[in-house]
Amino acid sequence: MTYRTTYGDFPTASAVLFGLGLGGFFDGIVFHQVLQWHHMVSTWYPPVTLENLRLNTRWDGIFHSATWLFVVAGIAVFWRRASTRELYWSTELLAGGLLVGWGAFNLVEGLVDHALLGIHHVNETVAAIYQPYWDLAFLAWGALMLMGGRALQRLGQRRREPRANRPAATVKAAG
C-alpha cells in the first residue's frame, strides 16, 4: 500500500466561522449571563422593568441563535471540505483562523453595536463616563486577536511551504 506525501488545503473558512461563533458565545455567555454587564439592547431598553428584561432576553436569544448558526456553518464547510479531499492539518492555521474569526466578531460587534447603533456597551455596570473605555478595550482586544490570528496563519503557511514544494512521491507503508 502506498500513501501520498502531498497535502490538500486547510479549511480556513471553517476555522474563521468557528471563531465568529466562539466569539459570540463568549460575549453572550460571559458578558450577558455570567457577569451580567449588558444585554443585547440594554442601552435602548434598560432592563429595569420586567417587560424590558424580557425584551432584552429575547434579543439575547436571537443573538445566541446567530452565533450558533456561525458554528453550524463552520461544521458544514469543514465537513464538505473534509469529505471531498485530503486536508492539511495545522494547529497554527486552526488557532489563527479561530482568532481571526473571534477578532472580527469583536471588531464588527464593537463598531456596529457599541459605536454606530449604541444598543449596548461592554460594561454597563460602571459609571457612564467609563463605558467608552470598556468599549475601546473590547475593540483593541478584537484587533489584537485579528492580528495575532493573521500572524499564526502566516506561520502555518510558511511551515507548509517546504512540504508543498517537495516533488510528489509515495512512501511504502510498513507492514
C-alpha positions as CSV (number, residue, x, y, z in Angstrom):
1,M,0.0,0.0,0.0
2,T,1.3,3.5,-0.8
3,Y,0.5,6.9,0.7
4,R,0.8,10.3,-0.9
5,T,3.1,12.7,0.9
6,T,1.3,15.8,-0.6
7,Y,-1.4,17.5,1.3
8,G,-4.6,19.3,0.4
9,D,-5.7,22.7,1.7
10,F,-6.5,23.7,5.2
11,P,-10.3,24.6,5.6
12,T,-9.6,28.2,6.7
13,A,-13.2,29.4,6.2
14,S,-14.5,26.8,8.7
15,A,-11.9,27.9,11.3
16,V,-13.0,31.6,10.8
17,L,-16.7,30.6,11.1
18,F,-15.9,28.7,14.3
19,G,-14.1,31.7,15.6
20,L,-17.0,34.0,14.9
21,G,-19.3,31.6,16.7
22,L,-17.0,31.2,19.7
23,G,-16.5,34.9,20.0
24,G,-20.3,35.4,20.0
25,F,-20.8,32.6,22.5
26,F,-18.1,34.1,24.8
27,D,-19.7,37.5,24.6
28,G,-23.2,36.2,25.3
29,I,-22.3,33.7,28.0
30,V,-19.7,35.7,29.9
31,F,-20.8,39.3,29.4
32,H,-24.6,38.8,29.1
33,Q,-25.2,35.9,31.5
34,V,-22.3,35.3,33.9
35,L,-21.1,38.9,34.6
36,Q,-24.5,40.5,33.6
37,W,-22.7,43.6,32.3
38,H,-25.2,44.1,29.5
39,H,-27.9,42.6,27.3
40,M,-28.3,42.9,23.6
41,V,-30.4,46.0,23.5
42,S,-29.9,47.2,27.1
43,T,-29.0,50.8,26.3
44,W,-32.2,51.2,24.2
45,Y,-34.3,49.3,26.7
46,P,-32.7,49.3,30.2
47,P,-33.6,46.1,32.0
48,V,-35.2,47.9,34.9
49,T,-38.7,46.6,34.3
50,L,-39.8,43.0,33.7
51,E,-41.0,43.9,30.2
52,N,-37.6,45.4,29.3
53,L,-35.8,42.4,30.8
54,R,-38.0,40.0,28.7
55,L,-37.3,42.1,25.6
56,N,-33.5,42.0,26.3
57,T,-33.6,38.3,27.0
58,R,-35.4,37.7,23.7
59,W,-32.8,39.7,21.8
60,D,-30.0,37.8,23.7
61,G,-31.6,34.6,22.4
62,I,-31.7,35.9,18.8
63,F,-28.0,36.9,19.2
64,H,-27.1,33.4,20.5
65,S,-29.1,31.8,17.7
66,A,-27.0,33.8,15.2
67,T,-23.7,32.7,16.8
68,W,-25.0,29.1,16.8
69,L,-25.5,29.5,13.1
70,F,-21.9,30.5,12.6
71,V,-20.8,27.3,14.3
72,V,-23.2,25.2,12.2
73,A,-21.9,26.9,9.1
74,G,-18.3,26.2,10.2
75,I,-19.2,22.5,10.7
76,A,-20.9,22.4,7.2
77,V,-17.9,24.0,5.5
78,F,-15.5,21.8,7.3
79,W,-17.4,18.6,6.6
80,R,-17.8,19.5,2.9
81,R,-14.0,20.1,2.6
82,A,-13.0,17.1,4.7
83,S,-15.2,14.7,2.8
84,T,-14.1,15.6,-0.7
85,R,-10.3,15.9,-0.5
86,E,-7.3,15.5,1.7
87,L,-6.8,18.2,4.3
88,Y,-3.6,19.8,5.5
89,W,-3.8,19.7,9.3
90,S,-2.2,22.6,11.1
91,T,-2.5,23.8,14.6
92,E,-1.3,27.3,13.6
93,L,-3.8,27.6,10.8
94,L,-6.6,26.4,13.1
95,A,-5.7,28.7,16.0
96,G,-5.1,31.6,13.6
97,G,-8.5,31.1,11.9
98,L,-10.2,31.0,15.3
99,L,-8.5,34.2,16.4
100,V,-9.3,35.9,13.1
101,G,-12.9,35.0,13.4
102,W,-13.2,35.9,17.1
103,G,-11.3,39.2,16.5
104,A,-13.5,40.0,13.5
105,F,-16.5,39.3,15.7
106,N,-15.3,41.7,18.4
107,L,-14.5,44.5,15.8
108,V,-17.8,44.3,14.0
109,E,-19.8,43.9,17.1
110,G,-17.9,46.7,18.8
111,L,-18.2,49.1,15.9
112,V,-21.8,48.3,15.0
113,D,-23.5,47.6,18.3
114,H,-21.4,49.8,20.7
115,A,-20.4,52.8,18.4
116,L,-22.8,53.1,15.5
117,L,-26.1,51.8,16.9
118,G,-25.4,52.3,20.6
119,I,-27.6,49.4,21.6
120,H,-25.4,48.4,24.5
121,H,-21.9,48.9,25.9
122,V,-19.5,46.2,27.1
123,N,-19.8,47.1,30.7
124,E,-22.9,48.9,31.8
125,T,-22.3,48.3,35.5
126,V,-19.7,51.1,35.6
127,A,-20.4,54.8,35.6
128,A,-21.4,56.1,32.1
129,I,-18.2,58.1,31.8
130,Y,-16.1,54.9,31.9
131,Q,-18.2,52.9,29.4
132,P,-16.4,54.2,26.3
133,Y,-13.1,52.9,27.8
134,W,-14.5,49.4,28.1
135,D,-15.8,49.6,24.5
136,L,-12.4,50.7,23.3
137,A,-10.7,47.9,25.2
138,F,-13.1,45.5,23.6
139,L,-12.1,46.8,20.1
140,A,-8.4,46.7,21.0
141,W,-8.9,43.1,22.2
142,G,-10.5,42.2,18.9
143,A,-7.8,43.9,16.8
144,L,-5.1,42.1,18.8
145,M,-6.8,38.7,18.2
146,L,-7.2,39.5,14.5
147,M,-3.5,40.5,14.1
148,G,-2.4,37.5,16.2
149,G,-4.5,35.2,14.2
150,R,-3.1,36.5,10.9
151,A,0.4,36.1,12.2
152,L,-0.4,32.4,13.2
153,Q,-1.9,31.9,9.7
154,R,1.2,33.2,8.0
155,L,3.4,31.0,10.3
156,G,1.2,28.0,9.4
157,Q,1.6,28.7,5.7
158,R,5.3,29.1,5.9
159,R,5.6,25.8,7.7
160,R,3.6,24.1,5.0
161,E,5.6,25.5,2.0
162,P,8.6,23.2,2.3
163,R,6.2,20.2,2.1
164,A,4.2,21.7,-0.8
165,N,7.4,22.4,-2.8
166,R,8.7,18.8,-2.5
167,P,8.2,16.6,-5.5
168,A,5.1,14.3,-5.3
169,A,6.3,10.9,-4.1
170,T,4.9,7.9,-2.5
171,V,6.1,6.2,0.7
172,K,5.8,2.5,1.3
173,A,3.6,1.6,4.2
174,A,5.2,-0.5,6.8
175,G,3.8,-4.0,7.1
